[in-house]
Amino acid sequence: MEQFLEALERITTGGTALDPEVVTEILSQKAAARPLRALTPREHEVLEMMAQWLANGAVAELLVITERAVSKHIRGVFDKLGLPPEGGNVHRRVLAVLAYLGNNTPETSA
């Protein structure tokens, strides 16, 4: 009750009050978006095309680069997103696309 009254006092005097859980969620979303900011413009293009489920050959054709270059950009994406090597039940391409889709909202793409 004391915290509520303090928050109410701050608001009535022109201040603000935020729930600590809301602040934590906002900060964690911003932290999750940081690896995407580390991508080069070309890596971001390749990741966007991966999110459209295009194969490496199709990406290469659309970007007018070699498939080898596409593979290099994809490795860069995986490294910058900190995705683990292939193995077990984890597929890095799917994880990269999920990171892209999860952070490609109006709030985080600015």
N, C-alpha and C positions, 0 to 999 in steps of 0.2 A: 504494500500500500504506500509505503514511504517513497519508493521509486516512481510510482504513478503520480503522486502529488508533486514531486520534484520536476517530473516531465511536464506536468500541467502548468507549473509555475514558469518553466522555460518558455513554453509555447505562448502563454499569455503576455510575456514580456518581449515577444518577437523572435524568440529562439526556435530551435527545432528539437525534435525527439525522435530517435530511431531505435527500433528494436535491435538488440545486439545480434540476434539470429539473422535478421535481414541484412545487416552490415556484413556478417560473416559470409552469407550466400553471395552477395554482390562481389566481395573480394575474391572468393573462390572462383567465380565465373570469370572475372578479369584475369586471374592467374592462369586459368585453363586456356584462355585465348592467347596468351603470350607466345607459346610455341608457333602458332600460326603467323604471328607477326614476324617471326624470324625467317620465314620462307621468302625466297627471291620471287620476283614477279612471275618468272617462268615456272618455278615450282608450284606457285599458287595456281597458275593456269592448268598445269598438269593435274594437280589435285582436284580442281574443279571438274575436269574431264573424267577423272577417275570416279567422281561422285555421280557422273552420268552413266557409269558402268561401261565406259568405252575401253576397249582393249588397247594395249600399247601400240599396236599397228595403226589403229584408227587415230589415236592421239598424235602419233608421229605424222600421219598424213595431214591432219588438220593444222598442225603447227609447222608443217614443212620442215621437219627435222628427222633424224634417223631414229629407229627404234632403240638403238644403243643410247642415244642422248636421252630419250624418254626414260629408259631404265636408270640412267644416272640421276636424273631429276627425281625419280621416285625414291631412289636410295637416299637422296638428300632430304626428301620429305620425311621418310621414316626416321632418319637420324635426328632431325630437328624436332620431331614430335616425340622423340624418346621411346619409340616403339621397340619392343623386344624382338630378338631374332625369331624367325619362324620356328614353330615347334609346339607341341601340345595342341590345345584347342584354340590357339590364338592365330588369327590371320591378319597380318599387318595391313594389308590393303583395305580390309573392312574397317579396321580400327582407325586408319587415316581418314577414310571417308566419314566415319562417325564423328571424328573430331572436327572435320570441316563442316558437316551438317549441324552439329551441336553448337558451333560458334559462328555460324553464318547467319546471324539474326541482325535486324536493324540496329540493336543496341551495341553489338560487338563488332560489326563490320565497318564502323565509322573510323 
